[in-house]
Amino acid sequence: MHKNDKLFVWHPYASAIDKNPVYGVIKAKGVHIYLDSGKKVIDGMSSWWCAINGYNHPILNKAINLQLSKFSHVMFGGFTHKPATDLAKKINEITPKSLQKVFFSDSGSVSVEVAMKFAVQYWHSKNSQSKKKFLTVRNGYHGDTMGTMSVSDPTNGMHSIFKKSLLKQFYVPCPEDVNTYTNKKNSKSLKEMEKILSEKNKQIAAVIIEPILQGAGGMRIYHPDYLVQLRKLCSKYNVLLILDEIATGFGRTGKLFGFNHANIIPDILCLGKSITGGYMSLAATVVSKEIAKSISCKDPGIFMHGPTYMANPLACSVALANIKLLFSYDWEKKVKNIEKILKSGLEKISKNSAVKDFRVIGAIGVLEMHDKVDVASIQKKLVDHGVWLRPFSNLIYIMPPFIISQKDLKFLINQLQIVINIEY
């Protein structure tokens, strides 16, 4: 496994000759990942935030196996199937009533690309062809494809070398963090947002933002009122609001969706990651009735996008089972308990002088270090101590599966504290 990996595999966010260690996985069950070395580690990352119900879950296994016995895939052009229609209906039931049509794709980045195309085509249908640019905030992250890179942070968004190849968009300062923001009057970000919207609204198709939590751009938590004011500004200046809930959706922040903290409604909603519980790659872009109607009634009347694996039946089946599973237990209580334990544990760890700050929301805990983390060094120590975390830049963060026991979560945090005290 490891020989072939070194010879033929290119890993994410790494060079082709990356010398950082990789760990062979032979099995996963519950919150544990079993390595070919014989070690067992608790997954504190939910496999990049998606395995909310853990691994190898019998209900999710059953759903995917049942669908596999019927058919694994058919093209979605000209065909439909029950897994897709049932999942679309379920998404419709758990999102605001004004959102109706669901467009399936195969990754979070693509769902954002689709949202951007919907926004531009909507204004084209309204004879406002000049509205084709996007406004966003710094420290944002929306994916690694070319369109999504253009609305991610242009400097710290991992894509700075592509700057001259990307579409030019509008940016404002990132939202003030939850402790700094007090109201719209002291928000530099909102002031800049309104300034650009008032001056450039005839060029702007939509504002796009990650609600409540900025993910890979810095794991920053901001105040719900920022979203309330942003929704008002978008309505006032006649631009659409796209909410990227790929990382925050399905309970991760303590609410079903991040926008529920602010009780606002987007025009376009992007979903992904947790939707299938980590079983298959699937994403969805949900648009309002107004957008769907306008695009359908205006020449060309069709939306030119169609991923080959759009609405894959296996992915739709397990996504539907995963959402039903989430609602079958008191996930809000579980997330609240995780939040409580994370706050207590990370506060203790933050006493280490290497820690600049810690923050927690829902089932998300973040340690911001003063300096960039040596990932290879600290990750080896974490694995040796029985836990799996994947720091980036100067951030060490925890996003465990919702089903994690208090015992396992406390063990994870205790081991992290030991490792940090060794490393620093």
Secondary structure, 3 states (H helix, E strand, C coil): CHHHHHHHCCCCCCCCCCCCCCCCEEEEEECEEEECCCCEEEECCHHHHCCCCCECCHHHHHHHHHHHCCCCCCCCCCCCCHHHHHHHHHHHHHCCCCEEEEEEECCHHHHHHHHHHHHHHHHHHCCCCCCCEEEEECCCCCCCCHHHHHCCCCCCCCCHHHHHHCCCCEEECCCCECCCCCCHHHCHHHHHHHHHHHHHCCCEEEEEECCCEECCCCCEEECHHHHHHHHHHHHHCCCEEEEECCCCCCCCCCCCCHHHHCCCCCCEEEECHHHHCCCCCCEEEEEEHHHHHHHHHCCCCCCCCCCCCCCCHHHHHHHHHHHHHHHHCCHHHHHHHHHHHHHHHHHHHCCCCCEEEEEEECCEEEEEECCCCCHHHHHHHHHHCCEECCCECCEEEECCCCCCCHHHHHHHHHHHHHHHHHHC
